[in-house]
Amino acid sequence: MVALAETKSGAAIAVGYRPRSGVDQTARIYDGAVLNAGDQAVKLVDFEPQSDGPWKVVSTRRMAASEHSASVILERGEDPEYAIATIEESGEVRLAPLNTVRGARYHDWFFAKGIAAEQYQLAGEKPAGYSKIDRFDMMSGKNLGTTALPGVGFAVACYLGETVSMTAHSATVEKSRGLAPNALRIVTVKLE
């Protein structure tokens, strides 16, 4: 299993993969299931392979749940294209293609209410650690705009829409605050 989310109505939606042949990771088939309250599969879900190649779940493995559905980000290809897959309790899958930035050094995905957010950094972006976040509407896949994430920490812990919580070291914190220089802390940063 790669990711699991529980809908507000109590169903669980799981996404995972199975090998097509042996342990060849490039031959994985990604699919999922809708589970009832007794953890019994009631619907199987298939991400239809397209002529451009099969979809796979992004490596961040996060899902967002709503009243009767759950969503996950899918990718395919060498220069990946992305889509939001929304899986209904009925087993229906809706794909919303995303017009993402090409050439980024990495992509990380987060969810907030009604929004999928892509964090990325372009090669040569200054200052170091500075990254951008594109926000996408969960239903349509429409790009809702770009915000900037200042480089004050090193790992986003929680995307909150207008702010993010991230881990940061304490080396630059005043000694009077009593934090050891090698201590980690959680900071909340407003997006620009």
URJOQUI-V177287 format. One record per pair of residues at least 24 apart in sequence whose ideal C-beta (glycine too) atoms are under 10 Angstrom apart, sorted by the first residue. I is the first residue (numbers start at 1). J is the second residue. D is the distance in Angstrom with one decimal. If there is no record, write none. Layout:
BEGIN
i=I j=J d=D
i=I j=J d=D
END
This chain:
BEGIN
i=1 j=32 d=8.9
i=1 j=33 d=9.4
i=1 j=61 d=9.4
i=2 j=28 d=9.8
i=2 j=30 d=7.6
i=2 j=32 d=8.7
i=2 j=56 d=8.9
i=2 j=57 d=4.9
i=2 j=58 d=9.5
i=2 j=59 d=9.3
i=2 j=61 d=5.3
i=2 j=63 d=9.1
i=2 j=72 d=8.3
i=3 j=32 d=8.6
i=3 j=57 d=6.4
i=3 j=58 d=9.6
i=3 j=60 d=9.0
i=3 j=61 d=4.7
i=3 j=62 d=6.8
i=3 j=63 d=4.5
i=3 j=70 d=8.4
i=3 j=72 d=5.8
i=3 j=73 d=9.7
i=4 j=32 d=9.3
i=4 j=33 d=10.0
i=4 j=35 d=8.7
i=4 j=61 d=9.4
i=4 j=63 d=6.9
i=4 j=65 d=9.5
i=4 j=70 d=8.5
i=5 j=62 d=8.9
i=5 j=63 d=3.8
i=5 j=64 d=6.8
i=5 j=65 d=4.0
i=5 j=66 d=9.1
i=5 j=69 d=9.1
i=5 j=70 d=3.9
i=5 j=71 d=8.1
i=5 j=72 d=8.0
i=5 j=87 d=8.9
i=5 j=111 d=9.6
i=6 j=35 d=9.1
i=6 j=37 d=9.7
i=6 j=63 d=9.5
i=6 j=65 d=5.9
i=6 j=70 d=8.1
i=7 j=34 d=9.0
i=7 j=65 d=5.1
i=7 j=66 d=6.7
i=7 j=67 d=6.4
i=7 j=68 d=5.6
i=7 j=69 d=6.5
i=7 j=70 d=6.3
i=7 j=87 d=9.6
i=7 j=88 d=9.3
i=7 j=89 d=6.3
i=8 j=65 d=7.0
i=8 j=66 d=6.8
i=8 j=67 d=4.8
i=8 j=68 d=7.7
i=8 j=69 d=9.8
i=9 j=37 d=9.6
i=9 j=65 d=9.7
i=9 j=66 d=9.6
i=9 j=67 d=6.3
i=9 j=68 d=5.6
i=9 j=69 d=9.7
i=9 j=89 d=6.9
i=10 j=35 d=9.9
i=10 j=36 d=8.1
i=10 j=37 d=5.3
i=10 j=89 d=9.6
i=11 j=35 d=6.5
i=11 j=36 d=6.4
i=11 j=37 d=7.5
i=11 j=42 d=7.9
i=11 j=43 d=9.2
i=11 j=65 d=9.3
i=11 j=68 d=7.6
i=11 j=69 d=9.3
i=11 j=70 d=8.7
i=11 j=88 d=9.7
i=11 j=89 d=4.9
i=12 j=36 d=8.1
i=12 j=37 d=8.3
i=12 j=39 d=7.1
i=12 j=41 d=9.8
i=12 j=65 d=9.0
i=12 j=70 d=8.4
i=12 j=89 d=9.8
i=13 j=43 d=9.2
i=13 j=45 d=7.7
i=13 j=63 d=7.4
i=13 j=65 d=7.4
i=13 j=68 d=9.8
i=13 j=69 d=7.5
i=13 j=70 d=4.0
i=13 j=71 d=9.2
i=13 j=72 d=8.6
i=13 j=86 d=9.8
i=13 j=87 d=5.1
i=13 j=88 d=8.8
i=13 j=89 d=7.5
i=13 j=91 d=9.5
i=14 j=39 d=9.6
i=14 j=41 d=8.6
i=14 j=45 d=8.8
i=14 j=63 d=9.1
i=14 j=70 d=8.9
i=14 j=87 d=9.4
i=15 j=45 d=7.5
i=15 j=47 d=8.6
i=15 j=57 d=5.7
i=15 j=61 d=8.5
i=15 j=63 d=7.1
i=15 j=70 d=8.2
i=15 j=72 d=5.4
i=15 j=74 d=9.2
i=15 j=85 d=8.1
i=15 j=87 d=7.5
i=16 j=57 d=8.2
i=17 j=54 d=9.9
i=17 j=56 d=7.3
i=17 j=57 d=7.6
i=20 j=54 d=9.2
i=25 j=56 d=9.7
i=26 j=54 d=9.6
i=26 j=56 d=9.7
i=27 j=54 d=9.2
i=28 j=54 d=8.1
i=28 j=56 d=6.6
i=28 j=57 d=9.6
i=29 j=54 d=7.0
i=29 j=55 d=10.0
i=29 j=56 d=9.2
i=30 j=54 d=7.0
i=30 j=55 d=6.2
i=30 j=56 d=5.0
i=30 j=57 d=5.7
i=30 j=72 d=9.4
i=30 j=74 d=7.5
i=30 j=76 d=9.9
i=30 j=85 d=9.4
i=31 j=55 d=10.0
i=31 j=93 d=9.8
i=32 j=57 d=9.1
i=32 j=63 d=9.9
i=32 j=70 d=8.9
i=32 j=72 d=8.3
i=32 j=85 d=8.8
i=32 j=87 d=6.2
i=32 j=91 d=9.0
i=32 j=93 d=8.5
i=33 j=87 d=9.4
i=33 j=91 d=8.6
i=34 j=69 d=9.7
i=34 j=70 d=9.0
i=34 j=87 d=7.2
i=34 j=88 d=8.2
i=34 j=89 d=5.5
i=34 j=90 d=7.8
i=34 j=91 d=5.7
i=34 j=92 d=10.0
i=35 j=89 d=9.9
i=36 j=89 d=9.4
i=42 j=89 d=8.4
i=42 j=90 d=9.6
i=42 j=91 d=8.2
i=43 j=87 d=9.0
i=43 j=88 d=8.9
i=43 j=89 d=7.5
i=43 j=90 d=6.8
i=43 j=91 d=3.3
i=43 j=92 d=8.9
i=44 j=91 d=6.9
i=45 j=85 d=8.8
i=45 j=87 d=5.5
i=45 j=88 d=9.3
i=45 j=91 d=5.6
i=45 j=92 d=8.7
i=45 j=93 d=5.9
i=46 j=91 d=8.9
i=46 j=93 d=7.5
i=47 j=72 d=9.5
i=47 j=74 d=6.4
i=47 j=76 d=9.4
i=47 j=83 d=9.2
i=47 j=85 d=6.4
i=47 j=87 d=9.3
i=47 j=93 d=6.5
i=47 j=95 d=7.9
i=48 j=93 d=7.9
i=48 j=95 d=8.5
i=49 j=76 d=9.0
i=50 j=76 d=7.5
i=50 j=83 d=10.0
i=50 j=95 d=9.2
i=52 j=76 d=6.3
i=52 j=77 d=6.5
i=52 j=81 d=7.6
i=53 j=77 d=6.0
i=53 j=78 d=9.3
i=53 j=81 d=9.5
i=55 j=81 d=9.5
i=55 j=82 d=9.5
i=55 j=83 d=7.0
i=55 j=85 d=7.3
i=55 j=93 d=9.9
i=55 j=95 d=7.9
i=56 j=80 d=9.4
i=57 j=85 d=8.5
i=58 j=82 d=7.4
i=58 j=107 d=7.1
i=58 j=108 d=8.6
i=58 j=109 d=5.6
i=58 j=118 d=9.5
i=59 j=106 d=9.7
i=59 j=107 d=8.9
i=59 j=108 d=8.8
i=59 j=109 d=9.1
i=60 j=107 d=8.4
i=60 j=108 d=5.7
i=60 j=109 d=4.9
i=60 j=110 d=7.9
i=60 j=119 d=9.5
i=61 j=109 d=9.2
i=62 j=108 d=9.2
i=62 j=109 d=6.2
i=62 j=110 d=6.6
i=62 j=111 d=6.2
i=62 j=116 d=9.4
i=62 j=159 d=9.4
i=63 j=87 d=8.9
i=63 j=111 d=7.6
i=64 j=109 d=9.9
i=64 j=110 d=9.0
i=64 j=111 d=3.6
i=64 j=112 d=8.1
i=64 j=113 d=8.5
i=64 j=114 d=8.9
i=64 j=115 d=8.8
i=64 j=116 d=7.4
i=64 j=138 d=7.2
i=65 j=111 d=9.1
i=66 j=113 d=8.7
i=66 j=114 d=8.5
i=66 j=138 d=8.3
i=69 j=93 d=9.7
i=69 j=94 d=8.5
i=69 j=138 d=9.5
i=70 j=111 d=10.0
i=71 j=96 d=8.9
i=71 j=111 d=7.1
i=71 j=116 d=7.1
i=71 j=138 d=5.9
i=71 j=139 d=9.4
i=72 j=109 d=9.0
i=72 j=111 d=9.2
i=72 j=116 d=9.5
i=73 j=98 d=8.1
i=73 j=100 d=10.0
i=73 j=107 d=8.8
i=73 j=108 d=10.0
i=73 j=109 d=4.6
i=73 j=110 d=9.5
i=73 j=111 d=8.7
i=73 j=116 d=6.4
i=73 j=118 d=8.1
i=73 j=136 d=9.4
i=74 j=98 d=9.5
i=75 j=100 d=9.4
i=75 j=107 d=8.0
i=75 j=109 d=9.4
i=79 j=103 d=7.9
i=80 j=104 d=9.7
i=80 j=107 d=7.4
i=82 j=107 d=7.6
i=82 j=109 d=8.2
i=82 j=116 d=9.0
i=82 j=118 d=7.4
i=82 j=136 d=8.9
i=82 j=141 d=9.0
i=83 j=116 d=9.9
i=83 j=141 d=7.1
i=84 j=109 d=9.4
i=84 j=111 d=9.4
i=84 j=116 d=5.4
i=84 j=136 d=6.9
i=84 j=137 d=8.8
i=84 j=138 d=6.0
i=84 j=139 d=8.4
i=84 j=140 d=9.1
i=84 j=141 d=5.8
i=86 j=138 d=7.0
i=86 j=139 d=7.6
i=94 j=138 d=9.9
i=94 j=139 d=8.1
i=94 j=141 d=9.8
i=95 j=141 d=8.5
i=96 j=136 d=7.9
i=96 j=137 d=8.0
i=96 j=138 d=7.5
i=96 j=139 d=6.8
i=96 j=140 d=6.0
i=96 j=141 d=3.3
i=96 j=142 d=8.4
i=97 j=140 d=9.9
i=97 j=141 d=5.6
i=98 j=134 d=8.5
i=98 j=136 d=5.5
i=98 j=137 d=9.9
i=98 j=141 d=5.1
i=98 j=142 d=9.1
i=98 j=143 d=7.7
i=99 j=134 d=9.0
i=99 j=136 d=8.6
i=99 j=141 d=7.7
i=99 j=142 d=8.6
i=99 j=143 d=5.9
i=100 j=134 d=6.8
i=100 j=136 d=8.5
i=100 j=141 d=10.0
i=100 j=143 d=8.4
i=101 j=132 d=7.8
i=101 j=134 d=6.8
i=101 j=143 d=9.8
i=101 j=146 d=8.8
i=104 j=131 d=9.0
i=104 j=132 d=8.7
i=105 j=131 d=9.3
i=106 j=131 d=8.7
i=107 j=134 d=9.8
i=108 j=133 d=9.2
i=108 j=155 d=9.2
i=108 j=156 d=6.9
i=108 j=159 d=9.4
i=109 j=136 d=9.7
i=109 j=159 d=9.0
i=110 j=135 d=9.7
i=110 j=156 d=6.8
i=110 j=157 d=9.9
i=110 j=158 d=7.8
i=110 j=159 d=3.4
i=110 j=160 d=9.1
i=110 j=161 d=9.7
i=110 j=164 d=8.0
i=111 j=138 d=7.8
i=111 j=159 d=7.1
i=112 j=138 d=9.4
i=112 j=158 d=9.3
i=112 j=159 d=5.7
i=112 j=160 d=6.5
i=112 j=161 d=4.5
i=112 j=162 d=9.2
i=112 j=164 d=10.0
i=113 j=138 d=8.8
i=113 j=160 d=9.9
i=113 j=161 d=7.4
i=114 j=138 d=5.2
i=114 j=139 d=7.7
i=114 j=144 d=9.6
i=114 j=161 d=9.5
i=115 j=144 d=7.0
i=115 j=159 d=8.5
i=115 j=161 d=6.8
i=116 j=141 d=8.3
i=116 j=144 d=9.7
i=116 j=159 d=9.6
i=117 j=144 d=9.4
i=117 j=147 d=8.8
i=117 j=156 d=9.4
i=117 j=159 d=5.2
i=117 j=160 d=10.0
i=117 j=161 d=8.3
i=117 j=164 d=9.0
i=117 j=191 d=9.6
i=118 j=143 d=9.4
i=118 j=146 d=9.6
i=119 j=147 d=9.9
i=119 j=149 d=6.7
i=119 j=156 d=6.3
i=119 j=159 d=8.0
i=119 j=164 d=8.5
i=120 j=146 d=9.9
i=120 j=149 d=10.0
i=121 j=149 d=9.1
i=121 j=151 d=9.5
i=125 j=151 d=9.8
i=127 j=151 d=6.0
i=129 j=153 d=8.4
i=129 j=154 d=7.3
i=130 j=192 d=9.8
i=131 j=156 d=8.9
i=132 j=191 d=9.5
i=132 j=192 d=9.7
i=133 j=159 d=7.6
i=133 j=164 d=7.9
i=133 j=191 d=6.4
i=133 j=192 d=9.9
i=135 j=159 d=9.4
i=135 j=161 d=8.3
i=135 j=191 d=9.5
i=146 j=191 d=9.6
i=147 j=190 d=9.3
i=147 j=191 d=3.9
i=147 j=192 d=6.2
i=148 j=191 d=6.6
i=148 j=192 d=4.2
i=149 j=189 d=6.9
i=149 j=190 d=9.7
i=149 j=191 d=6.0
i=149 j=192 d=7.7
i=150 j=189 d=6.3
i=150 j=190 d=8.8
i=150 j=191 d=8.5
i=150 j=192 d=6.6
i=151 j=189 d=9.6
i=152 j=187 d=6.2
i=152 j=188 d=9.9
i=152 j=189 d=5.5
i=153 j=184 d=9.4
i=153 j=185 d=8.8
i=153 j=186 d=8.5
i=153 j=187 d=5.7
i=153 j=188 d=9.8
i=153 j=189 d=7.1
i=154 j=184 d=9.4
i=155 j=184 d=9.5
i=156 j=189 d=9.1
i=157 j=186 d=6.3
i=157 j=187 d=9.4
i=157 j=188 d=9.5
i=158 j=186 d=8.8
i=158 j=188 d=8.8
i=159 j=191 d=9.3
i=160 j=188 d=7.7
i=160 j=189 d=9.9
i=160 j=190 d=9.9
i=160 j=191 d=9.2
i=161 j=191 d=8.5
i=162 j=190 d=6.5
i=162 j=191 d=6.1
i=163 j=188 d=5.3
i=163 j=189 d=6.2
i=163 j=190 d=5.2
i=163 j=191 d=6.5
i=164 j=188 d=7.2
i=164 j=189 d=5.6
i=164 j=190 d=8.7
i=164 j=191 d=6.7
i=165 j=189 d=7.9
END
